[in-house]
Amino acid sequence: MTPPPATSLVKRSVILVQGADAMTFLQGQLSQDLSLIPSGIGLQSLLLNPDGKLVDIVGVHLVEGNLLLECDERALDLVLSRLKRFCFRVKVTMEVVPWVARWWVDGVSPPGWASSRSFGTGLLTINDVDLGSSGVEELSTLEMERRRLRDAIPAFGAEITVETIPAELGAELVRNSVSFTKGCYTGQELVARLDARGANVPFRLRRVTSSGNLVVGDTFTDEGSGAHRGTVTSVVDSGGGVILGLGLFHRSIEMPAVLTTASGVMVEVDEVLQNLDA
């Protein structure tokens, strides 16, 4: 029997958070209501800076009474630094552990796992053993990126930067990452204010396609005013001579749209239907 395909999608680090105050501490730092977390089923959450801008989208898991966070490995230092910034007068320890986080494409039946959560059109699992040693088939880096962009999954360093406002990444992402009924948490004010105003942020995540030479960093400007109207943040060759990508575009652009980059490449831009259920 052929092993099911799996990949890390974007490599993720796992942090074990322990101590008498671990749950209370994380409840005050993350946007999700951790009182709702069942053992073995993870929740998607936002970790925010005090100004409400995003550090990273994280997963929170409860495994045998232990709290674990998974984040993009490129964001690990920032995530730890941000958490430790508020870790005073509390009994909490944080340790990076060699757990494995994997994304399983939609419709497969993965081996056993310690905890899992929905991620795009698949399942993200964490386990304390490397299931790759049991013959799990890994997707290629190219196919990983194709699936990430098809699912409109924001990545740290691309769609997620130190200036990212969560609402820019989609109302569905915010809905699946934030509790609006829990108590206070760091960075809450901006998220709550934007939600009350209909998440009317200047720029929004969009999916782009082009048959031209589209590259990360390509920009779009208004022909009349010269004002900035969008930036391509991720691209991948989707096959058949078509480039698939993601970008942040100004809210004034009606979707779908056909735009031309500053370098003259024609691009189709459309809204994204995210599948990022926690």
QUIPEDA-V934291 format. One record per residue. N is the residue number from 1. PSI is psi in degrees with one decimal (999 if undefined). Layout:
n->N psi->PSI
n->N psi->PSI
This chain:
n->1 psi->132.3
n->2 psi->128.2
n->3 psi->149.1
n->4 psi->148.9
n->5 psi->140.7
n->6 psi->160.1
n->7 psi->162.6
n->8 psi->-7.7
n->9 psi->-76.9
n->10 psi->133.0
n->11 psi->136.4
n->12 psi->141.6
n->13 psi->153.1
n->14 psi->129.4
n->15 psi->126.0
n->16 psi->122.8
n->17 psi->118.0
n->18 psi->168.9
n->19 psi->161.6
n->20 psi->-28.0
n->21 psi->12.7
n->22 psi->-49.8
n->23 psi->-45.3
n->24 psi->-41.6
n->25 psi->-51.3
n->26 psi->-32.1
n->27 psi->-31.2
n->28 psi->-4.9
n->29 psi->-21.8
n->30 psi->155.1
n->31 psi->-18.0
n->32 psi->158.6
n->33 psi->102.1
n->34 psi->-10.7
n->35 psi->-14.2
n->36 psi->-2.9
n->37 psi->120.5
n->38 psi->155.2
n->39 psi->130.6
n->40 psi->-6.3
n->41 psi->110.2
n->42 psi->160.1
n->43 psi->144.0
n->44 psi->137.6
n->45 psi->164.5
n->46 psi->137.9
n->47 psi->119.5
n->48 psi->154.0
n->49 psi->165.0
n->50 psi->-27.7
n->51 psi->3.7
n->52 psi->-1.8
n->53 psi->154.7
n->54 psi->134.7
n->55 psi->-54.7
n->56 psi->160.9
n->57 psi->124.1
n->58 psi->161.8
n->59 psi->140.5
n->60 psi->128.7
n->61 psi->145.7
n->62 psi->112.5
n->63 psi->112.0
n->64 psi->43.5
n->65 psi->-2.2
n->66 psi->137.2
n->67 psi->131.0
n->68 psi->138.8
n->69 psi->137.1
n->70 psi->138.5
n->71 psi->165.1
n->72 psi->131.1
n->73 psi->-25.9
n->74 psi->-18.2
n->75 psi->-1.3
n->76 psi->-49.7
n->77 psi->-40.5
n->78 psi->-40.6
n->79 psi->-47.2
n->80 psi->-43.6
n->81 psi->-43.0
n->82 psi->-44.0
n->83 psi->-43.7
n->84 psi->-21.9
n->85 psi->-30.7
n->86 psi->12.2
n->87 psi->73.2
n->88 psi->146.8
n->89 psi->30.9
n->90 psi->150.3
n->91 psi->86.6
n->92 psi->136.9
n->93 psi->149.6
n->94 psi->130.3
n->95 psi->129.8
n->96 psi->125.8
n->97 psi->154.0
n->98 psi->41.7
n->99 psi->156.5
n->100 psi->126.6
n->101 psi->126.6
n->102 psi->148.3
n->103 psi->130.1
n->104 psi->128.7
n->105 psi->156.7
n->106 psi->131.2
n->107 psi->-4.1
n->108 psi->165.9
n->109 psi->91.8
n->110 psi->161.4
n->111 psi->178.7
n->112 psi->152.7
n->113 psi->163.4
n->114 psi->-36.8
n->115 psi->155.3
n->116 psi->160.7
n->117 psi->154.6
n->118 psi->144.6
n->119 psi->107.1
n->120 psi->-141.0
n->121 psi->42.8
n->122 psi->-158.9
n->123 psi->129.6
n->124 psi->126.5
n->125 psi->153.6
n->126 psi->144.9
n->127 psi->154.5
n->128 psi->6.5
n->129 psi->151.4
n->130 psi->105.0
n->131 psi->-14.2
n->132 psi->-28.6
n->133 psi->-13.3
n->134 psi->11.7
n->135 psi->17.4
n->136 psi->133.4
n->137 psi->129.3
n->138 psi->137.2
n->139 psi->156.1
n->140 psi->159.2
n->141 psi->-39.2
n->142 psi->-47.2
n->143 psi->-35.0
n->144 psi->-47.8
n->145 psi->-37.0
n->146 psi->-44.8
n->147 psi->-37.3
n->148 psi->-44.6
n->149 psi->-34.1
n->150 psi->-38.5
n->151 psi->-4.4
n->152 psi->47.3
n->153 psi->114.6
n->154 psi->143.2
n->155 psi->143.9
n->156 psi->135.8
n->157 psi->-11.5
n->158 psi->-81.9
n->159 psi->-22.5
n->160 psi->116.6
n->161 psi->179.7
n->162 psi->-12.5
n->163 psi->2.7
n->164 psi->129.5
n->165 psi->125.4
n->166 psi->-40.6
n->167 psi->-21.0
n->168 psi->-24.9
n->169 psi->1.1
n->170 psi->139.7
n->171 psi->-32.9
n->172 psi->-38.8
n->173 psi->-44.3
n->174 psi->-44.2
n->175 psi->-37.7
n->176 psi->-1.5
n->177 psi->-8.8
n->178 psi->136.6
n->179 psi->125.7
n->180 psi->9.6
n->181 psi->-10.4
n->182 psi->177.8
n->183 psi->-168.2
n->184 psi->149.9
n->185 psi->157.7
n->186 psi->129.4
n->187 psi->5.0
n->188 psi->-36.0
n->189 psi->-48.0
n->190 psi->-42.0
n->191 psi->-46.3
n->192 psi->-41.1
n->193 psi->-44.2
n->194 psi->-36.7
n->195 psi->-40.9
n->196 psi->-25.2
n->197 psi->13.5
n->198 psi->23.6
n->199 psi->42.9
n->200 psi->67.2
n->201 psi->155.5
n->202 psi->-39.9
n->203 psi->148.6
n->204 psi->149.9
n->205 psi->133.0
n->206 psi->154.5
n->207 psi->140.5
n->208 psi->148.8
n->209 psi->148.9
n->210 psi->148.9
n->211 psi->2.5
n->212 psi->-173.5
n->213 psi->71.8
n->214 psi->134.8
n->215 psi->158.2
n->216 psi->134.3
n->217 psi->-12.3
n->218 psi->138.0
n->219 psi->163.7
n->220 psi->137.4
n->221 psi->155.5
n->222 psi->126.8
n->223 psi->-34.5
n->224 psi->-54.1
n->225 psi->-19.5
n->226 psi->8.0
n->227 psi->147.1
n->228 psi->132.3
n->229 psi->-6.1
n->230 psi->160.2
n->231 psi->135.4
n->232 psi->128.0
n->233 psi->-25.7
n->234 psi->143.7
n->235 psi->154.6
n->236 psi->146.8
n->237 psi->112.0
n->238 psi->1.5
n->239 psi->155.0
n->240 psi->22.6
n->241 psi->15.1
n->242 psi->131.9
n->243 psi->128.7
n->244 psi->140.5
n->245 psi->178.6
n->246 psi->157.1
n->247 psi->168.0
n->248 psi->123.4
n->249 psi->149.7
n->250 psi->143.2
n->251 psi->-19.4
n->252 psi->-13.8
n->253 psi->120.4
n->254 psi->134.4
n->255 psi->144.7
n->256 psi->162.4
n->257 psi->155.0
n->258 psi->117.5
n->259 psi->165.4
n->260 psi->130.0
n->261 psi->168.1
n->262 psi->-23.3
n->263 psi->4.8
n->264 psi->14.4
n->265 psi->128.3
n->266 psi->135.8
n->267 psi->137.1
n->268 psi->131.4
n->269 psi->134.3
n->270 psi->163.2
n->271 psi->158.6
n->272 psi->141.9
n->273 psi->98.7
n->274 psi->150.1
n->275 psi->78.6
n->276 psi->35.7
n->277 psi->137.2
n->278 psi->999
